[in-house]
Amino acid sequence: FEPGSVANSKKATDTVSSYDNIVLFKQPVSITNNKIVFYEHTANSSASTTWANKANDTNRRGACGSNIKGEVKKIELEAINFPQFFKGKIDEHALNPFVILKCDIEGEEYNILPDMVKLGLFRYIDIFHIEWHEEWKNGAIMSKEEIIEEAVKQNPYIVIDNNWNALGY
């Protein structure tokens, strides 16, 4: 799942086309299948988000959470309801799958993961890598700690990499 300029880049297209088992969804993930606002830094396409708090962060880090000053454009994109998408994939592949979930979703984890908790989906996840974006979590339904606690309740054997960072992977 990679919306915006990054998904439409030659590098992304070339990378995805070199593998038979990867599908690139050029949509943001959320808890709806409707259109949502996606914010993207015009000079640094990797600085993007669905969270207005991050998009408007110009003081501490620069525009859109980047350390590069610039403009942030708003794009309306059709989102994918990730909890429902995930549930559908689990139902489709119900023969004891081994699931690794890696999330770098720029604050949207505070919407998506509580829904996954509510649906009991962590019981299907074996390894969970998460890059938390706590600096933009204002108004979150659940804290990082509460999400982790509930994930472990659903699956005591889950391996959680709480300090994962996509830039270092």
DRENGU-923789 format. One record per atom (N, C-alpha, C): atom name; chain; residue number from 1; residue in one letter; x, y, z. Coordinates in Angstrom, 3 decimals. Example, Ala and Ser with C-alpha at 12.3 -4.5 7.8 and 13.67 -1.06 7.14 Angstrom:
BEGIN
   a  c    k  r        c1        c2        c3
   N  A    1  a    13.190    -5.690     7.800
  CA  A    1  a    12.300    -4.500     7.800
   C  A    1  a    13.200    -3.300     7.800
   N  A    2  s    12.850    -2.250     7.080
  CA  A    2  s    13.670    -1.060     7.140
   C  A    2  s    12.900     0.030     7.870
END
This chain:
BEGIN
   a  c    k  r        c1        c2        c3
   N  A    1  f     0.858    -1.161     0.000
  CA  A    1  f     0.000     0.000     0.000
   C  A    1  f     0.901     1.218     0.000
   N  A    2  e     0.858     1.960    -1.082
  CA  A    2  e     1.712     3.149    -1.187
   C  A    2  e     1.029     4.158    -2.096
   N  A    3  p     0.357     5.140    -1.517
  CA  A    3  p    -0.330     6.136    -2.343
   C  A    3  p     0.605     7.251    -2.794
   N  A    4  g     0.121     8.068    -3.714
  CA  A    4  g     0.826     9.273    -4.112
   C  A    4  g     1.970     9.034    -5.076
   N  A    5  s     2.897     9.966    -5.091
  CA  A    5  s     4.005     9.967    -6.045
   C  A    5  s     4.916     8.756    -5.917
   N  A    6  v     5.123     8.283    -4.707
  CA  A    6  v     6.013     7.130    -4.509
   C  A    6  v     5.477     5.925    -5.283
   N  A    7  a     4.175     5.671    -5.198
  CA  A    7  a     3.568     4.527    -5.892
   C  A    7  a     3.667     4.664    -7.400
   N  A    8  n     3.651     5.878    -7.889
  CA  A    8  n     3.677     6.112    -9.332
   C  A    8  n     5.081     6.305    -9.882
   N  A    9  s     6.089     6.134    -9.038
  CA  A    9  s     7.472     6.317    -9.491
   C  A    9  s     7.950     5.118   -10.312
   N  A   10  k     8.917     5.353   -11.146
  CA  A   10  k     9.522     4.286   -11.951
   C  A   10  k    10.162     3.234   -11.040
   N  A   11  k    10.804     3.686    -9.976
  CA  A   11  k    11.455     2.752    -9.049
   C  A   11  k    10.439     1.775    -8.446
   N  A   12  a     9.292     2.286    -8.011
  CA  A   12  a     8.266     1.409    -7.432
   C  A   12  a     7.734     0.439    -8.480
   N  A   13  t     7.448     0.949    -9.666
  CA  A   13  t     6.926     0.099   -10.744
   C  A   13  t     7.924    -0.983   -11.115
   N  A   14  d     9.194    -0.610   -11.264
  CA  A   14  d    10.236    -1.585   -11.613
   C  A   14  d    10.420    -2.621   -10.516
   N  A   15  t    10.420    -2.180    -9.273
  CA  A   15  t    10.615    -3.098    -8.146
   C  A   15  t     9.484    -4.112    -8.077
   N  A   16  v     8.258    -3.635    -8.122
  CA  A   16  v     7.096    -4.519    -8.014
   C  A   16  v     7.029    -5.476    -9.202
   N  A   17  s     7.321    -4.997   -10.393
  CA  A   17  s     7.218    -5.865   -11.578
   C  A   17  s     8.301    -6.940   -11.613
   N  A   18  s     9.334    -6.798   -10.788
  CA  A   18  s    10.392    -7.813   -10.777
   C  A   18  s    10.053    -9.017    -9.883
   N  A   19  y     8.905    -8.979    -9.208
  CA  A   19  y     8.462   -10.078    -8.347
   C  A   19  y     7.088   -10.565    -8.802
   N  A   20  d     6.890   -11.877    -8.741
  CA  A   20  d     5.597   -12.452    -9.121
   C  A   20  d     4.555   -12.364    -8.009
   N  A   21  n     5.018   -12.256    -6.764
  CA  A   21  n     4.097   -12.376    -5.637
   C  A   21  n     3.856   -11.061    -4.886
   N  A   22  i     4.097    -9.927    -5.535
  CA  A   22  i     3.858    -8.634    -4.898
   C  A   22  i     2.832    -7.856    -5.708
   N  A   23  v     1.882    -7.291    -4.988
  CA  A   23  v     0.874    -6.434    -5.604
   C  A   23  v     0.998    -5.059    -4.957
   N  A   24  l     1.101    -4.041    -5.769
  CA  A   24  l     1.175    -2.675    -5.266
   C  A   24  l    -0.212    -2.050    -5.332
   N  A   25  f    -0.746    -1.696    -4.173
  CA  A   25  f    -2.010    -0.979    -4.093
   C  A   25  f    -1.658     0.501    -3.960
   N  A   26  k    -2.079     1.299    -4.903
  CA  A   26  k    -1.733     2.722    -4.918
   C  A   26  k    -2.773     3.546    -4.158
   N  A   27  q    -3.155     3.029    -3.021
  CA  A   27  q    -4.172     3.656    -2.195
   C  A   27  q    -3.689     3.730    -0.754
   N  A   28  p    -4.162     4.723    -0.010
  CA  A   28  p    -3.846     4.758     1.418
   C  A   28  p    -4.692     3.734     2.167
   N  A   29  v    -4.191     3.276     3.295
  CA  A   29  v    -4.970     2.398     4.162
   C  A   29  v    -5.624     3.242     5.247
   N  A   30  s    -6.804     2.810     5.647
  CA  A   30  s    -7.561     3.524     6.664
   C  A   30  s    -8.592     2.558     7.244
   N  A   31  i    -9.669     3.112     7.775
  CA  A   31  i   -10.754     2.279     8.297
   C  A   31  i   -12.027     2.522     7.496
   N  A   32  t   -11.854     2.954     6.260
  CA  A   32  t   -12.973     3.218     5.365
   C  A   32  t   -12.574     2.841     3.946
   N  A   33  n   -13.557     2.601     3.112
  CA  A   33  n   -13.315     2.404     1.685
   C  A   33  n   -13.688     3.656     0.890
   N  A   34  n   -13.943     4.737     1.594
  CA  A   34  n   -14.333     5.994     0.966
   C  A   34  n   -13.099     6.845     0.656
   N  A   35  k   -13.338     7.979     0.017
  CA  A   35  k   -12.252     8.909    -0.245
   C  A   35  k   -11.812     9.569     1.055
   N  A   36  i   -10.499     9.706     1.203
  CA  A   36  i    -9.929    10.422     2.340
   C  A   36  i    -8.893    11.394     1.804
   N  A   37  v    -8.505    12.332     2.636
  CA  A   37  v    -7.485    13.296     2.240
   C  A   37  v    -6.109    12.695     2.521
   N  A   38  f    -5.265    12.743     1.515
  CA  A   38  f    -3.876    12.288     1.613
   C  A   38  f    -3.012    13.520     1.393
   N  A   39  y    -2.061    13.735     2.295
  CA  A   39  y    -1.188    14.896     2.231
   C  A   39  y     0.199    14.435     1.780
   N  A   40  e     0.778    15.175     0.832
  CA  A   40  e     2.101    14.805     0.329
   C  A   40  e     2.959    16.053     0.164
   N  A   41  h     4.171    15.975     0.669
  CA  A   41  h     5.153    17.056     0.560
   C  A   41  h     5.585    17.163    -0.898
   N  A   42  t     5.546    18.366    -1.463
  CA  A   42  t     5.851    18.522    -2.886
   C  A   42  t     7.327    18.329    -3.220
   N  A   43  a     8.219    18.559    -2.263
  CA  A   43  a     9.657    18.401    -2.523
   C  A   43  a    10.216    17.094    -1.970
   N  A   44  n     9.436    16.381    -1.165
  CA  A   44  n     9.902    15.143    -0.533
   C  A   44  n     8.718    14.176    -0.483
   N  A   45  s     8.513    13.422    -1.557
  CA  A   45  s     7.319    12.577    -1.676
   C  A   45  s     7.228    11.498    -0.606
   N  A   46  s     8.334    11.176     0.042
  CA  A   46  s     8.252    10.177     1.110
   C  A   46  s     7.682    10.777     2.394
   N  A   47  a     7.540    12.092     2.451
  CA  A   47  a     6.895    12.746     3.589
   C  A   47  a     5.417    12.899     3.240
   N  A   48  s     4.636    11.926     3.671
  CA  A   48  s     3.215    11.930     3.337
   C  A   48  s     2.444    11.344     4.505
   N  A   49  t     1.142    11.582     4.507
  CA  A   49  t     0.328    11.127     5.616
   C  A   49  t    -1.153    11.280     5.301
   N  A   50  t    -1.991    10.659     6.110
  CA  A   50  t    -3.422    10.898     6.077
   C  A   50  t    -3.828    11.731     7.290
   N  A   51  w    -2.874    12.054     8.152
  CA  A   51  w    -3.165    12.784     9.380
   C  A   51  w    -2.862    14.267     9.210
   N  A   52  a    -3.866    15.110     9.397
  CA  A   52  a    -3.701    16.558     9.276
   C  A   52  a    -2.662    17.076    10.265
   N  A   53  n    -2.583    16.477    11.465
  CA  A   53  n    -1.592    16.911    12.459
   C  A   53  n    -0.176    16.830    11.899
   N  A   54  k     0.119    15.750    11.186
  CA  A   54  k     1.448    15.610    10.602
   C  A   54  k     1.601    16.551     9.407
   N  A   55  a     0.580    16.637     8.581
  CA  A   55  a     0.653    17.478     7.385
   C  A   55  a     0.913    18.932     7.741
   N  A   56  n     0.381    19.363     8.866
  CA  A   56  n     0.509    20.756     9.272
   C  A   56  n     1.690    21.016    10.204
   N  A   57  d     2.504    20.020    10.463
  CA  A   57  d     3.662    20.172    11.345
   C  A   57  d     4.776    20.892    10.581
   N  A   58  t     4.867    22.200    10.748
  CA  A   58  t     5.899    22.974    10.054
   C  A   58  t     6.927    23.546    11.010
   N  A   59  n     6.685    23.480    12.291
  CA  A   59  n     7.594    24.100    13.256
   C  A   59  n     8.809    23.250    13.576
   N  A   60  r     8.571    22.074    14.088
  CA  A   60  r     9.649    21.260    14.628
   C  A   60  r    10.467    20.569    13.539
   N  A   61  r     9.825    20.093    12.491
  CA  A   61  r    10.523    19.258    11.520
   C  A   61  r    10.531    19.822    10.108
   N  A   62  g     9.764    20.811     9.821
  CA  A   62  g     9.602    21.238     8.438
   C  A   62  g     8.225    20.829     7.963
   N  A   63  a     8.007    20.825     6.687
  CA  A   63  a     6.670    20.539     6.160
   C  A   63  a     6.370    19.039     6.166
   N  A   64  c     5.183    18.692     6.610
  CA  A   64  c     4.673    17.314     6.583
   C  A   64  c     5.580    16.334     7.311
   N  A   65  g     6.157    16.789     8.414
  CA  A   65  g     7.026    15.916     9.196
   C  A   65  g     8.403    15.725     8.610
   N  A   66  s     8.672    16.363     7.488
  CA  A   66  s     9.982    16.259     6.845
   C  A   66  s    10.900    17.334     7.420
   N  A   67  n    12.193    17.137     7.304
  CA  A   67  n    13.110    18.188     7.716
   C  A   67  n    13.416    19.132     6.548
   N  A   68  i    12.655    18.992     5.486
  CA  A   68  i    12.786    19.845     4.311
   C  A   68  i    11.589    20.787     4.267
   N  A   69  k    11.844    22.083     4.179
  CA  A   69  k    10.750    23.043     4.055
   C  A   69  k    10.134    22.909     2.669
   N  A   70  g     8.858    23.116     2.563
  CA  A   70  g     8.189    23.030     1.280
   C  A   70  g     6.688    23.078     1.442
   N  A   71  e     5.992    22.881     0.363
  CA  A   71  e     4.531    22.898     0.385
   C  A   71  e     3.999    21.476     0.540
   N  A   72  v     2.791    21.407     1.064
  CA  A   72  v     2.102    20.125     1.204
   C  A   72  v     0.836    20.204     0.361
   N  A   73  k     0.688    19.236    -0.546
  CA  A   73  k    -0.525    19.220    -1.366
   C  A   73  k    -1.509    18.206    -0.785
   N  A   74  k    -2.786    18.522    -0.954
  CA  A   74  k    -3.864    17.643    -0.515
   C  A   74  k    -4.407    16.930    -1.739
   N  A   75  i    -4.550    15.608    -1.602
  CA  A   75  i    -5.116    14.800    -2.674
   C  A   75  i    -6.236    13.973    -2.054
   N  A   76  e    -7.358    13.864    -2.711
  CA  A   76  e    -8.406    12.954    -2.248
   C  A   76  e    -8.215    11.626    -2.956
   N  A   77  l    -8.053    10.566    -2.177
  CA  A   77  l    -7.851     9.232    -2.724
   C  A   77  l    -8.831     8.248    -2.097
   N  A   78  e    -9.226     7.272    -2.872
  CA  A   78  e   -10.062     6.180    -2.373
   C  A   78  e    -9.195     5.329    -1.448
   N  A   79  a    -9.623     5.153    -0.219
  CA  A   79  a    -8.862     4.379     0.760
   C  A   79  a    -9.254     2.906     0.712
   N  A   80  i    -8.410     2.099     1.313
  CA  A   80  i    -8.710     0.681     1.521
   C  A   80  i    -8.908     0.482     3.015
   N  A   81  n   -10.044    -0.082     3.384
  CA  A   81  n   -10.313    -0.393     4.782
   C  A   81  n    -9.405    -1.575     5.147
   N  A   82  f    -8.274    -1.269     5.780
  CA  A   82  f    -7.280    -2.318     6.013
   C  A   82  f    -7.763    -3.428     6.943
   N  A   83  p    -8.429    -3.129     8.058
  CA  A   83  p    -8.900    -4.244     8.887
   C  A   83  p    -9.799    -5.215     8.114
   N  A   84  q   -10.697    -4.692     7.292
  CA  A   84  q   -11.577    -5.564     6.500
   C  A   84  q   -10.791    -6.300     5.406
   N  A   85  f    -9.844    -5.615     4.765
  CA  A   85  f    -8.986    -6.230     3.753
   C  A   85  f    -8.208    -7.398     4.369
   N  A   86  f    -7.606    -7.155     5.530
  CA  A   86  f    -6.816    -8.169     6.235
   C  A   86  f    -7.696    -9.361     6.606
   N  A   87  k    -8.878    -9.080     7.162
  CA  A   87  k    -9.805   -10.152     7.541
   C  A   87  k   -10.167   -10.995     6.323
   N  A   88  g   -10.405   -10.344     5.192
  CA  A   88  g   -10.725   -11.071     3.959
   C  A   88  g    -9.587   -11.957     3.505
   N  A   89  k    -8.357   -11.477     3.623
  CA  A   89  k    -7.192   -12.281     3.231
   C  A   89  k    -7.009   -13.466     4.169
   N  A   90  i    -7.228   -13.265     5.457
  CA  A   90  i    -7.128   -14.368     6.420
   C  A   90  i    -8.197   -15.416     6.107
   N  A   91  d    -9.429   -14.969     5.851
  CA  A   91  d   -10.512   -15.904     5.509
   C  A   91  d   -10.194   -16.659     4.221
   N  A   92  e    -9.596   -15.964     3.262
  CA  A   92  e    -9.256   -16.552     1.960
   C  A   92  e    -8.142   -17.602     2.085
   N  A   93  h    -7.216   -17.380     3.006
  CA  A   93  h    -6.057   -18.269     3.191
   C  A   93  h    -6.107   -18.918     4.571
   N  A   94  a    -7.216   -19.496     4.915
  CA  A   94  a    -7.450   -19.990     6.274
   C  A   94  a    -6.628   -21.218     6.663
   N  A   95  l    -5.812   -21.727     5.783
  CA  A   95  l    -5.046   -22.941     6.086
   C  A   95  l    -3.772   -22.623     6.868
   N  A   96  n    -3.939   -22.180     8.094
  CA  A   96  n    -2.829   -21.941     9.001
   C  A   96  n    -1.725   -21.074     8.393
   N  A   97  p    -2.010   -19.851     8.034
  CA  A   97  p    -0.982   -18.991     7.445
   C  A   97  p     0.016   -18.493     8.498
   N  A   98  f     1.205   -18.181     8.046
  CA  A   98  f     2.196   -17.507     8.890
   C  A   98  f     2.184   -16.059     8.442
   N  A   99  v     1.824   -15.146     9.345
  CA  A   99  v     1.598   -13.755     8.964
   C  A   99  v     2.624   -12.835     9.604
   N  A  100  i     3.287   -12.065     8.756
  CA  A  100  i     4.173   -10.990     9.189
   C  A  100  i     3.523    -9.692     8.732
   N  A  101  l     3.257    -8.809     9.667
  CA  A  101  l     2.653    -7.520     9.339
   C  A  101  l     3.647    -6.418     9.666
   N  A  102  k     3.967    -5.614     8.656
  CA  A  102  k     4.855    -4.468     8.836
   C  A  102  k     4.057    -3.207     8.551
   N  A  103  c     4.057    -2.280     9.497
  CA  A  103  c     3.265    -1.056     9.354
   C  A  103  c     4.134     0.184     9.504
   N  A  104  d     4.146     0.972     8.473
  CA  A  104  d     4.700     2.318     8.498
   C  A  104  d     3.649     3.171     7.796
   N  A  105  i     2.624     3.559     8.536
  CA  A  105  i     1.464     4.183     7.910
   C  A  105  i     1.203     5.591     8.448
   N  A  106  e     2.258     6.204     8.932
  CA  A  106  e     2.305     7.643     9.203
   C  A  106  e     1.179     8.180    10.073
   N  A  107  g     0.878     7.492    11.157
  CA  A  107  g    -0.141     7.948    12.090
   C  A  107  g    -1.463     7.227    11.945
   N  A  108  e    -1.721     6.665    10.776
  CA  A  108  e    -2.997     5.966    10.554
   C  A  108  e    -3.090     4.701    11.420
   N  A  109  e    -1.955     4.280    11.996
  CA  A  109  e    -1.993     3.113    12.890
   C  A  109  e    -2.933     3.346    14.071
   N  A  110  y    -3.118     4.609    14.463
  CA  A  110  y    -3.994     4.908    15.598
   C  A  110  y    -5.474     4.811    15.237
   N  A  111  n    -5.787     4.692    13.957
  CA  A  111  n    -7.154     4.384    13.514
   C  A  111  n    -7.299     2.901    13.223
   N  A  112  i    -6.350     2.358    12.491
  CA  A  112  i    -6.444     0.984    11.987
   C  A  112  i    -6.285    -0.065    13.085
   N  A  113  l    -5.272     0.076    13.913
  CA  A  113  l    -4.979    -0.983    14.892
   C  A  113  l    -6.084    -1.169    15.935
   N  A  114  p    -6.746    -0.100    16.437
  CA  A  114  p    -7.880    -0.343    17.335
   C  A  114  p    -9.008    -1.144    16.665
   N  A  115  d    -9.241    -0.900    15.378
  CA  A  115  d   -10.241    -1.709    14.664
   C  A  115  d    -9.794    -3.164    14.547
   N  A  116  m    -8.500    -3.375    14.333
  CA  A  116  m    -7.982    -4.749    14.256
   C  A  116  m    -8.117    -5.438    15.607
   N  A  117  v    -7.883    -4.689    16.694
  CA  A  117  v    -8.092    -5.233    18.036
   C  A  117  v    -9.558    -5.626    18.205
   N  A  118  k   -10.456    -4.709    17.831
  CA  A  118  k   -11.901    -4.949    17.980
   C  A  118  k   -12.346    -6.193    17.208
   N  A  119  l   -11.765    -6.428    16.033
  CA  A  119  l   -12.124    -7.582    15.206
   C  A  119  l   -11.376    -8.860    15.600
   N  A  120  g   -10.470    -8.764    16.587
  CA  A  120  g    -9.717    -9.937    17.037
   C  A  120  g    -8.673   -10.417    16.042
   N  A  121  l    -8.162    -9.530    15.202
  CA  A  121  l    -7.271    -9.944    14.113
   C  A  121  l    -5.830   -10.198    14.536
   N  A  122  f    -5.436    -9.742    15.710
  CA  A  122  f    -4.058    -9.984    16.132
   C  A  122  f    -3.798   -11.457    16.426
   N  A  123  r    -4.846   -12.235    16.629
  CA  A  123  r    -4.647   -13.674    16.866
   C  A  123  r    -4.041   -14.364    15.643
   N  A  124  y    -4.132   -13.729    14.475
  CA  A  124  y    -3.599   -14.304    13.242
   C  A  124  y    -2.183   -13.818    12.903
   N  A  125  i    -1.671   -12.867    13.645
  CA  A  125  i    -0.381   -12.266    13.310
   C  A  125  i     0.719   -12.922    14.137
   N  A  126  d     1.734   -13.423    13.443
  CA  A  126  d     2.862   -14.065    14.120
   C  A  126  d     3.959   -13.071    14.468
   N  A  127  i     4.281   -12.209    13.525
  CA  A  127  i     5.327   -11.198    13.734
   C  A  127  i     4.754    -9.844    13.316
   N  A  128  f     4.935    -8.863    14.181
  CA  A  128  f     4.370    -7.541    13.947
   C  A  128  f     5.476    -6.493    14.086
   N  A  129  h     5.831    -5.873    12.976
  CA  A  129  h     6.789    -4.764    12.964
   C  A  129  h     5.984    -3.481    12.848
   N  A  130  i     6.232    -2.526    13.731
  CA  A  130  i     5.443    -1.287    13.708
   C  A  130  i     6.358    -0.080    13.914
   N  A  131  e     6.192     0.906    13.048
  CA  A  131  e     6.839     2.201    13.247
   C  A  131  e     5.758     3.138    13.785
   N  A  132  w     5.870     3.459    15.064
  CA  A  132  w     4.884     4.322    15.713
   C  A  132  w     5.174     5.771    15.370
   N  A  133  h     4.127     6.540    15.196
  CA  A  133  h     4.239     7.972    14.906
   C  A  133  h     3.503     8.731    16.011
   N  A  134  e     4.044     8.639    17.206
  CA  A  134  e     3.371     9.180    18.388
   C  A  134  e     3.269    10.703    18.373
   N  A  135  e     4.165    11.354    17.669
  CA  A  135  e     4.149    12.808    17.675
   C  A  135  e     2.917    13.404    16.992
   N  A  136  w     2.173    12.580    16.227
  CA  A  136  w     0.989    13.083    15.535
   C  A  136  w    -0.283    12.331    15.938
   N  A  137  k    -0.284    11.722    17.122
  CA  A  137  k    -1.398    10.840    17.495
   C  A  137  k    -2.563    11.547    18.176
   N  A  138  n    -2.590    12.854    18.216
  CA  A  138  n    -3.670    13.573    18.907
   C  A  138  n    -5.031    13.006    18.548
   N  A  139  g    -5.822    12.747    19.570
  CA  A  139  g    -7.177    12.250    19.355
   C  A  139  g    -7.267    10.746    19.138
   N  A  140  a    -6.168    10.014    19.367
  CA  A  140  a    -6.178     8.569    19.154
   C  A  140  a    -7.138     7.885    20.129
   N  A  141  i    -7.813     6.847    19.640
  CA  A  141  i    -8.764     6.076    20.449
   C  A  141  i    -8.034     5.233    21.496
   N  A  142  m    -6.908     4.644    21.088
  CA  A  142  m    -6.108     3.802    21.979
   C  A  142  m    -4.656     4.257    21.916
   N  A  143  s    -3.948     4.104    23.012
  CA  A  143  s    -2.521     4.414    23.036
   C  A  143  s    -1.734     3.236    22.465
   N  A  144  k    -0.500     3.487    22.153
  CA  A  144  k     0.420     2.441    21.686
   C  A  144  k     0.450     1.291    22.697
   N  A  145  e     0.561     1.622    23.971
  CA  A  145  e     0.636     0.604    25.027
   C  A  145  e    -0.632    -0.239    25.091
   N  A  146  e    -1.796     0.405    24.952
  CA  A  146  e    -3.064    -0.334    24.986
   C  A  146  e    -3.200    -1.263    23.782
   N  A  147  i    -2.769    -0.801    22.618
  CA  A  147  i    -2.824    -1.634    21.415
   C  A  147  i    -1.942    -2.865    21.587
   N  A  148  i    -0.719    -2.659    22.078
  CA  A  148  i     0.213    -3.775    22.292
   C  A  148  i    -0.348    -4.754    23.319
   N  A  149  e    -0.879    -4.232    24.413
  CA  A  149  e    -1.459    -5.093    25.452
   C  A  149  e    -2.584    -5.959    24.885
   N  A  150  e    -3.455    -5.372    24.097
  CA  A  150  e    -4.564    -6.123    23.507
   C  A  150  e    -4.075    -7.135    22.468
   N  A  151  a    -3.043    -6.756    21.694
  CA  A  151  a    -2.479    -7.687    20.705
   C  A  151  a    -1.936    -8.927    21.398
   N  A  152  v    -1.241    -8.735    22.503
  CA  A  152  v    -0.668    -9.864    23.254
   C  A  152  v    -1.767   -10.703    23.904
   N  A  153  k    -2.849   -10.067    24.337
  CA  A  153  k    -3.984   -10.836    24.889
   C  A  153  k    -4.563   -11.747    23.812
   N  A  154  q    -4.658   -11.240    22.581
  CA  A  154  q    -5.225   -12.032    21.489
   C  A  154  q    -4.272   -13.120    21.023
   N  A  155  n    -2.975   -12.852    21.108
  CA  A  155  n    -1.982   -13.837    20.678
   C  A  155  n    -0.753   -13.730    21.582
   N  A  156  p    -0.689   -14.531    22.641
  CA  A  156  p     0.440   -14.466    23.573
   C  A  156  p     1.785   -14.813    22.928
   N  A  157  y     1.766   -15.419    21.748
  CA  A  157  y     2.999   -15.833    21.075
   C  A  157  y     3.462   -14.835    20.010
   N  A  158  i     2.725   -13.754    19.836
  CA  A  158  i     3.082   -12.763    18.827
   C  A  158  i     4.447   -12.146    19.153
   N  A  159  v     5.256   -11.947    18.143
  CA  A  159  v     6.540   -11.255    18.292
   C  A  159  v     6.313    -9.833    17.805
   N  A  160  i     6.525    -8.866    18.692
  CA  A  160  i     6.288    -7.473    18.342
   C  A  160  i     7.610    -6.723    18.335
   N  A  161  d     7.930    -6.169    17.182
  CA  A  161  d     9.094    -5.286    17.039
   C  A  161  d     8.560    -3.865    17.121
   N  A  162  n     8.613    -3.336    18.315
  CA  A  162  n     8.056    -2.028    18.651
   C  A  162  n     8.915    -0.861    18.206
   N  A  163  n    10.140    -1.118    17.864
  CA  A  163  n    11.087    -0.069    17.519
   C  A  163  n    11.493    -0.118    16.053
   N  A  164  w    10.742    -0.835    15.256
  CA  A  164  w    11.055    -0.959    13.842
   C  A  164  w    10.964     0.402    13.169
   N  A  165  n    11.818     0.630    12.200
  CA  A  165  n    11.810     1.880    11.443
   C  A  165  n    12.039     1.532     9.992
   N  A  166  a    11.144     1.940     9.121
  CA  A  166  a    11.234     1.595     7.710
   C  A  166  a    12.519     2.110     7.055
   N  A  167  l    13.030     3.233     7.528
  CA  A  167  l    14.250     3.783     6.945
   C  A  167  l    15.469     2.920     7.233
   N  A  168  g    15.419     2.181     8.322
  CA  A  168  g    16.567     1.353     8.686
   C  A  168  g    16.428    -0.088     8.268
   N  A  169  y    15.366    -0.433     7.545
  CA  A  169  y    15.122    -1.827     7.209
   C  A  169  y    15.690    -2.171     5.854
END
